[in-house]
Amino acid sequence: MMNDISGRVVTSDNVDSIYIEIEKKSINDINFFWLGLQDYNPVLLLQKIVHKNNIKGNVGDIVLFLEHNHVYTLGKNADDNHILLNNNSRIDVVRIDRGGDATYHGPGQLVGYPILNLNRYKKSVSWYINTIQLSIVDLLGIYKIKAIKKDSPLVGVWIDNEKVAAIGVRLSKWVSMHGFAINVNTDLGYYDSIIPCGIFDLGVTSMESVLQENNCVKKIASEMTLIIKQKIKEFAFC
């Protein structure tokens, strides 16, 4: 089940009350929330609040699903030169503390932020990233899309030589934040202004480009809830 709280726009002023709503509705081992279309920075703040409270034991494991308004983000070790915007661009660039390089978020892209305490599952970064990758591969399989996962430095999910899903995470005290982004109906033109994930010679794609049809991002988020639950239980204690 995915809790729908998309009726509220997350802001710096109301983020504490939204966290309280999430905490009250977090009654399962892993709790999934749909936030709808949101700006980047307020949701980053929400992630940090959930993450801090998960470490303290105040809230269970949470996965936030949403779409973002247009934004570019840079991982902690990313090269600034991988952002190719001119000074007149109205799109924010945010440097954050995840792994990975430059990426784009925007409407039509499913973003997932799992805030999971790996002490409950398996204390392994490689296991965690592998679980996310395999979950996305299985999701795409529902739509008859043959995708594969690749390892560092090409972490993510790929269709041939084009990336359809990016992954960038951070763990503190074995609690995760940040996560993944799947190009569903994404306008791929926005990738022209960056070197995606710092990779010069490979491309990006979307489900829409492969299927030649538009898909509902919220529906795909709902499908991901079932897959993530299954994968974590399947591989947690292997």
ZAKOL-981099 format. One record per residue (C-alpha): x, y, z; residue in three letters. Coordinates in Angstrom, 2 decimals, m for minus. Example, Ala and Ser with C-alpha at 12.3 -4.5 7.8 and 13.67 -1.06 7.14 Angstrom:
<atoms>
atom u:12.30 | v:m4.50 | w:7.80 | zavex:ALA
atom u:13.67 | v:m1.06 | w:7.14 | zavex:SER
</atoms>
This chain:
<atoms>
atom u:0.00 | v:0.00 | w:0.00 | zavex:MET
atom u:1.20 | v:3.49 | w:m0.86 | zavex:MET
atom u:0.05 | v:6.44 | w:1.26 | zavex:ASN
atom u:m0.93 | v:9.40 | w:m0.94 | zavex:ASP
atom u:0.03 | v:12.75 | w:0.58 | zavex:ILE
atom u:0.41 | v:14.53 | w:m2.75 | zavex:SER
atom u:m2.22 | v:17.10 | w:m1.79 | zavex:GLY
atom u:0.39 | v:18.97 | w:0.25 | zavex:ARG
atom u:3.22 | v:20.96 | w:m1.29 | zavex:VAL
atom u:6.35 | v:20.43 | w:0.80 | zavex:VAL
atom u:7.96 | v:23.70 | w:1.92 | zavex:THR
atom u:10.54 | v:24.68 | w:4.50 | zavex:SER
atom u:7.68 | v:26.07 | w:6.60 | zavex:ASP
atom u:5.53 | v:22.93 | w:6.72 | zavex:ASN
atom u:8.13 | v:20.17 | w:6.48 | zavex:VAL
atom u:7.91 | v:19.35 | w:10.20 | zavex:ASP
atom u:4.14 | v:18.85 | w:10.03 | zavex:SER
atom u:4.51 | v:16.65 | w:6.95 | zavex:ILE
atom u:7.08 | v:14.56 | w:8.81 | zavex:TYR
atom u:4.61 | v:14.14 | w:11.69 | zavex:ILE
atom u:1.98 | v:12.93 | w:9.21 | zavex:GLU
atom u:4.46 | v:10.43 | w:7.77 | zavex:ILE
atom u:5.42 | v:9.22 | w:11.25 | zavex:GLU
atom u:1.78 | v:8.66 | w:12.23 | zavex:LYS
atom u:1.07 | v:6.65 | w:9.07 | zavex:LYS
atom u:4.22 | v:4.53 | w:9.33 | zavex:SER
atom u:2.72 | v:1.37 | w:10.77 | zavex:ILE
atom u:4.45 | v:m1.26 | w:8.60 | zavex:ASN
atom u:7.99 | v:m2.60 | w:8.32 | zavex:ASP
atom u:8.47 | v:m0.50 | w:5.19 | zavex:ILE
atom u:6.11 | v:2.42 | w:4.54 | zavex:ASN
atom u:5.60 | v:3.97 | w:1.09 | zavex:PHE
atom u:4.45 | v:7.53 | w:0.41 | zavex:PHE
atom u:3.47 | v:9.31 | w:m2.81 | zavex:TRP
atom u:4.27 | v:13.03 | w:m2.68 | zavex:LEU
atom u:3.38 | v:14.07 | w:m6.24 | zavex:GLY
atom u:5.26 | v:16.91 | w:m7.93 | zavex:LEU
atom u:7.59 | v:18.74 | w:m5.53 | zavex:GLN
atom u:10.54 | v:21.15 | w:m5.46 | zavex:ASP
atom u:13.89 | v:19.59 | w:m4.66 | zavex:TYR
atom u:15.22 | v:21.45 | w:m1.61 | zavex:ASN
atom u:12.17 | v:21.07 | w:0.68 | zavex:PRO
atom u:12.07 | v:17.33 | w:m0.01 | zavex:VAL
atom u:15.80 | v:17.11 | w:0.71 | zavex:LEU
atom u:15.06 | v:18.67 | w:4.09 | zavex:LEU
atom u:12.21 | v:16.18 | w:4.62 | zavex:LEU
atom u:14.59 | v:13.32 | w:3.82 | zavex:GLN
atom u:17.06 | v:14.58 | w:6.40 | zavex:LYS
atom u:14.36 | v:14.79 | w:9.08 | zavex:ILE
atom u:13.10 | v:11.27 | w:8.38 | zavex:VAL
atom u:16.68 | v:9.97 | w:8.23 | zavex:HIS
atom u:17.58 | v:11.53 | w:11.60 | zavex:LYS
atom u:14.46 | v:10.14 | w:13.25 | zavex:ASN
atom u:14.96 | v:6.69 | w:11.76 | zavex:ASN
atom u:18.44 | v:6.58 | w:13.32 | zavex:ILE
atom u:16.89 | v:7.58 | w:16.66 | zavex:LYS
atom u:14.23 | v:4.87 | w:16.35 | zavex:GLY
atom u:11.34 | v:7.34 | w:16.19 | zavex:ASN
atom u:10.05 | v:6.24 | w:12.78 | zavex:VAL
atom u:10.18 | v:3.06 | w:10.73 | zavex:GLY
atom u:11.59 | v:2.54 | w:7.27 | zavex:ASP
atom u:10.21 | v:4.95 | w:4.68 | zavex:ILE
atom u:10.26 | v:5.16 | w:0.89 | zavex:VAL
atom u:9.28 | v:8.53 | w:m0.59 | zavex:LEU
atom u:8.06 | v:8.44 | w:m4.21 | zavex:PHE
atom u:7.60 | v:11.65 | w:m6.18 | zavex:LEU
atom u:8.36 | v:13.71 | w:m9.24 | zavex:GLU
atom u:10.52 | v:16.82 | w:m9.00 | zavex:HIS
atom u:10.26 | v:20.16 | w:m10.67 | zavex:ASN
atom u:13.26 | v:20.76 | w:m12.95 | zavex:HIS
atom u:16.57 | v:20.59 | w:m11.09 | zavex:VAL
atom u:20.14 | v:19.44 | w:m11.63 | zavex:TYR
atom u:22.05 | v:17.84 | w:m8.76 | zavex:THR
atom u:25.72 | v:17.14 | w:m8.24 | zavex:LEU
atom u:27.06 | v:14.39 | w:m5.99 | zavex:GLY
atom u:29.65 | v:15.16 | w:m3.34 | zavex:LYS
atom u:32.61 | v:14.34 | w:m5.60 | zavex:ASN
atom u:31.06 | v:15.51 | w:m8.89 | zavex:ALA
atom u:32.91 | v:17.69 | w:m11.36 | zavex:ASP
atom u:31.33 | v:21.16 | w:m11.71 | zavex:ASP
atom u:32.31 | v:21.09 | w:m15.37 | zavex:ASN
atom u:29.74 | v:18.36 | w:m15.97 | zavex:HIS
atom u:27.03 | v:21.03 | w:m15.72 | zavex:ILE
atom u:26.93 | v:22.79 | w:m19.10 | zavex:LEU
atom u:24.32 | v:25.46 | w:m18.34 | zavex:LEU
atom u:24.80 | v:29.09 | w:m19.31 | zavex:ASN
atom u:24.41 | v:31.88 | w:m16.76 | zavex:ASN
atom u:20.86 | v:32.63 | w:m17.95 | zavex:ASN
atom u:19.48 | v:29.24 | w:m17.00 | zavex:SER
atom u:16.53 | v:29.30 | w:m14.60 | zavex:ARG
atom u:17.07 | v:25.73 | w:m13.44 | zavex:ILE
atom u:18.61 | v:25.31 | w:m9.99 | zavex:ASP
atom u:21.83 | v:23.35 | w:m9.52 | zavex:VAL
atom u:22.13 | v:21.73 | w:m6.08 | zavex:VAL
atom u:25.25 | v:20.05 | w:m4.70 | zavex:ARG
atom u:24.37 | v:17.28 | w:m2.27 | zavex:ILE
atom u:26.05 | v:14.58 | w:m0.21 | zavex:ASP
atom u:25.11 | v:11.51 | w:m2.25 | zavex:ARG
atom u:27.45 | v:9.45 | w:m4.35 | zavex:GLY
atom u:27.53 | v:9.84 | w:m8.10 | zavex:GLY
atom u:28.04 | v:12.77 | w:m10.42 | zavex:ASP
atom u:25.64 | v:15.10 | w:m12.26 | zavex:ALA
atom u:22.03 | v:14.18 | w:m12.89 | zavex:THR
atom u:18.69 | v:15.73 | w:m13.81 | zavex:TYR
atom u:15.30 | v:15.45 | w:m12.11 | zavex:HIS
atom u:12.05 | v:16.68 | w:m13.58 | zavex:GLY
atom u:8.41 | v:15.95 | w:m14.36 | zavex:PRO
atom u:7.75 | v:12.54 | w:m15.87 | zavex:GLY
atom u:10.56 | v:10.92 | w:m13.87 | zavex:GLN
atom u:9.86 | v:8.61 | w:m10.92 | zavex:LEU
atom u:12.18 | v:9.49 | w:m8.04 | zavex:VAL
atom u:12.45 | v:7.15 | w:m5.08 | zavex:GLY
atom u:14.08 | v:8.01 | w:m1.77 | zavex:TYR
atom u:14.34 | v:4.87 | w:0.38 | zavex:PRO
atom u:15.23 | v:5.73 | w:3.97 | zavex:ILE
atom u:15.96 | v:2.25 | w:5.25 | zavex:LEU
atom u:17.84 | v:1.03 | w:8.29 | zavex:ASN
atom u:20.13 | v:m1.64 | w:6.88 | zavex:LEU
atom u:20.79 | v:m2.92 | w:10.40 | zavex:ASN
atom u:17.39 | v:m4.61 | w:9.96 | zavex:ARG
atom u:18.35 | v:m6.26 | w:6.69 | zavex:TYR
atom u:21.97 | v:m6.51 | w:5.59 | zavex:LYS
atom u:24.81 | v:m4.10 | w:6.39 | zavex:LYS
atom u:26.23 | v:m3.97 | w:2.89 | zavex:SER
atom u:26.34 | v:m1.03 | w:0.49 | zavex:VAL
atom u:26.80 | v:m3.34 | w:m2.49 | zavex:SER
atom u:23.80 | v:m5.45 | w:m1.42 | zavex:TRP
atom u:21.66 | v:m2.34 | w:m1.07 | zavex:TYR
atom u:22.56 | v:m0.87 | w:m4.46 | zavex:ILE
atom u:22.19 | v:m4.29 | w:m6.10 | zavex:ASN
atom u:18.71 | v:m4.64 | w:m4.56 | zavex:THR
atom u:17.64 | v:m1.28 | w:m5.97 | zavex:ILE
atom u:19.02 | v:m2.15 | w:m9.39 | zavex:GLN
atom u:17.30 | v:m5.54 | w:m9.51 | zavex:LEU
atom u:14.02 | v:m3.97 | w:m8.36 | zavex:SER
atom u:14.14 | v:m1.53 | w:m11.29 | zavex:ILE
atom u:15.06 | v:m4.31 | w:m13.74 | zavex:VAL
atom u:12.03 | v:m6.30 | w:m12.54 | zavex:ASP
atom u:9.79 | v:m3.25 | w:m12.85 | zavex:LEU
atom u:10.85 | v:m2.70 | w:m16.45 | zavex:LEU
atom u:10.27 | v:m6.39 | w:m17.11 | zavex:GLY
atom u:6.58 | v:m5.87 | w:m16.33 | zavex:ILE
atom u:6.53 | v:m3.62 | w:m19.40 | zavex:TYR
atom u:8.48 | v:m6.14 | w:m21.52 | zavex:LYS
atom u:11.56 | v:m3.91 | w:m21.44 | zavex:ILE
atom u:14.81 | v:m5.87 | w:m21.31 | zavex:LYS
atom u:17.14 | v:m3.97 | w:m19.02 | zavex:ALA
atom u:20.38 | v:m4.81 | w:m17.24 | zavex:ILE
atom u:22.24 | v:m3.51 | w:m14.21 | zavex:LYS
atom u:25.85 | v:m2.45 | w:m14.40 | zavex:LYS
atom u:28.50 | v:m2.11 | w:m11.73 | zavex:ASP
atom u:30.79 | v:0.80 | w:m10.86 | zavex:SER
atom u:31.57 | v:3.13 | w:m12.56 | zavex:PRO
atom u:28.39 | v:2.53 | w:m14.58 | zavex:LEU
atom u:26.03 | v:1.93 | w:m11.65 | zavex:VAL
atom u:22.42 | v:2.16 | w:m12.72 | zavex:GLY
atom u:19.97 | v:0.37 | w:m15.00 | zavex:VAL
atom u:20.57 | v:0.31 | w:m18.72 | zavex:TRP
atom u:18.76 | v:m0.53 | w:m21.94 | zavex:ILE
atom u:21.56 | v:m1.46 | w:m24.31 | zavex:ASP
atom u:24.02 | v:1.46 | w:m23.95 | zavex:ASN
atom u:21.50 | v:4.01 | w:m22.68 | zavex:GLU
atom u:20.79 | v:4.62 | w:m19.01 | zavex:LYS
atom u:17.12 | v:4.52 | w:m18.02 | zavex:VAL
atom u:17.61 | v:4.76 | w:m14.25 | zavex:ALA
atom u:20.26 | v:6.48 | w:m12.14 | zavex:ALA
atom u:21.22 | v:5.61 | w:m8.57 | zavex:ILE
atom u:23.01 | v:7.74 | w:m5.99 | zavex:GLY
atom u:22.86 | v:7.05 | w:m2.26 | zavex:VAL
atom u:24.34 | v:7.99 | w:1.09 | zavex:ARG
atom u:24.42 | v:5.90 | w:4.25 | zavex:LEU
atom u:24.99 | v:7.13 | w:7.79 | zavex:SER
atom u:24.93 | v:4.64 | w:10.66 | zavex:LYS
atom u:23.65 | v:2.19 | w:8.05 | zavex:TRP
atom u:20.53 | v:4.26 | w:7.34 | zavex:VAL
atom u:20.14 | v:5.22 | w:3.69 | zavex:SER
atom u:18.94 | v:8.38 | w:1.99 | zavex:MET
atom u:18.79 | v:9.77 | w:m1.55 | zavex:HIS
atom u:18.05 | v:6.92 | w:m3.97 | zavex:GLY
atom u:17.08 | v:6.40 | w:m7.60 | zavex:PHE
atom u:15.41 | v:8.06 | w:m10.57 | zavex:ALA
atom u:13.64 | v:6.20 | w:m13.39 | zavex:ILE
atom u:12.98 | v:8.01 | w:m16.65 | zavex:ASN
atom u:9.34 | v:7.27 | w:m17.39 | zavex:VAL
atom u:8.03 | v:10.11 | w:m19.58 | zavex:ASN
atom u:11.03 | v:12.37 | w:m18.97 | zavex:THR
atom u:11.89 | v:15.12 | w:m21.45 | zavex:ASP
atom u:15.36 | v:13.85 | w:m22.33 | zavex:LEU
atom u:16.35 | v:17.21 | w:m23.81 | zavex:GLY
atom u:17.23 | v:18.40 | w:m20.31 | zavex:TYR
atom u:20.13 | v:15.95 | w:m20.26 | zavex:TYR
atom u:21.79 | v:17.94 | w:m23.04 | zavex:ASP
atom u:22.89 | v:20.48 | w:m20.42 | zavex:SER
atom u:24.90 | v:18.00 | w:m18.36 | zavex:ILE
atom u:27.31 | v:15.10 | w:m18.68 | zavex:ILE
atom u:24.95 | v:12.55 | w:m17.10 | zavex:PRO
atom u:26.66 | v:10.73 | w:m14.23 | zavex:CYS
atom u:29.97 | v:12.00 | w:m15.62 | zavex:GLY
atom u:29.80 | v:9.49 | w:m18.51 | zavex:ILE
atom u:30.73 | v:11.04 | w:m21.84 | zavex:PHE
atom u:30.21 | v:8.25 | w:m24.35 | zavex:ASP
atom u:26.89 | v:6.65 | w:m23.38 | zavex:LEU
atom u:23.34 | v:7.97 | w:m23.65 | zavex:GLY
atom u:20.12 | v:8.19 | w:m21.69 | zavex:VAL
atom u:16.67 | v:6.90 | w:m22.53 | zavex:THR
atom u:13.18 | v:6.60 | w:m21.04 | zavex:SER
atom u:10.35 | v:4.10 | w:m20.87 | zavex:MET
atom u:8.38 | v:6.37 | w:m23.18 | zavex:GLU
atom u:11.16 | v:6.32 | w:m25.78 | zavex:SER
atom u:11.26 | v:2.52 | w:m25.75 | zavex:VAL
atom u:7.53 | v:1.84 | w:m25.58 | zavex:LEU
atom u:6.40 | v:4.79 | w:m27.68 | zavex:GLN
atom u:3.68 | v:5.47 | w:m25.15 | zavex:GLU
atom u:3.13 | v:7.56 | w:m22.03 | zavex:ASN
atom u:2.83 | v:5.83 | w:m18.65 | zavex:ASN
atom u:1.44 | v:7.02 | w:m15.32 | zavex:CYS
atom u:4.31 | v:7.77 | w:m12.94 | zavex:VAL
atom u:2.15 | v:7.20 | w:m9.86 | zavex:LYS
atom u:1.07 | v:3.77 | w:m11.15 | zavex:LYS
atom u:4.69 | v:2.80 | w:m11.67 | zavex:ILE
atom u:5.49 | v:3.96 | w:m8.12 | zavex:ALA
atom u:2.73 | v:1.69 | w:m6.84 | zavex:SER
atom u:4.21 | v:m1.24 | w:m8.75 | zavex:GLU
atom u:7.62 | v:m0.49 | w:m7.28 | zavex:MET
atom u:6.28 | v:m0.78 | w:m3.73 | zavex:THR
atom u:5.55 | v:m4.46 | w:m4.22 | zavex:LEU
atom u:8.84 | v:m5.18 | w:m5.95 | zavex:ILE
atom u:10.99 | v:m3.39 | w:m3.35 | zavex:ILE
atom u:9.27 | v:m5.24 | w:m0.50 | zavex:LYS
atom u:9.81 | v:m8.57 | w:m2.24 | zavex:GLN
atom u:13.45 | v:m7.93 | w:m3.12 | zavex:LYS
atom u:14.43 | v:m6.79 | w:0.36 | zavex:ILE
atom u:12.82 | v:m9.84 | w:1.96 | zavex:LYS
atom u:14.30 | v:m12.14 | w:m0.69 | zavex:GLU
atom u:17.89 | v:m10.97 | w:m0.40 | zavex:PHE
atom u:18.16 | v:m9.50 | w:3.10 | zavex:ALA
atom u:19.68 | v:m12.50 | w:4.83 | zavex:PHE
atom u:21.35 | v:m14.29 | w:1.92 | zavex:CYS
</atoms>
